[in-house]
């Protein structure tokens, strides 16, 4: 399963905002230049993030965008859902309103889907990872000093 550039670029935009002071909005032009992302695409993404109440905007000469909440309060599940919609490892699998994984190929009283268990577990692993990770988890630690040769640890 691959997420689209909406998720990739949107997460990068959110990480950028998490690295700066929430009291000082950042322009999309500055984010686009810093992250090497297309401005027009960021404009579309930030609209989705605003609708999901993950970012705030301020108009004017010193306007721009900032996080609506602290980075440790924003889960990656919220960000990805705002950008991608529902998460499904394959087309026929989705979560219903109670969060139960359902297969659209199953019918009432019919044969159960033989692969539903596999895809339900894949779905659960993806959603669980996104729910367990917050935006603050993605903010890089302070840059290393000149003599520091240690590498930051990445847990997968």
Buried (B, 14 or more C-beta within 10 A) or exposed (E): EEBEBBBEBBBBBBBBBBEBEBEEBBEBEBBBEEBEBEEEBBEEBBEBBBEBEBBBBEEEEEEBBBBBBEBEEBBBBBBBBBBBEEBBBEEBBBBEEEEEBBBEBEEEEEEEBEEBEEBBEBBBEBBEEBEEBBBEBBBEEEEEEEEEEEEEEEEE
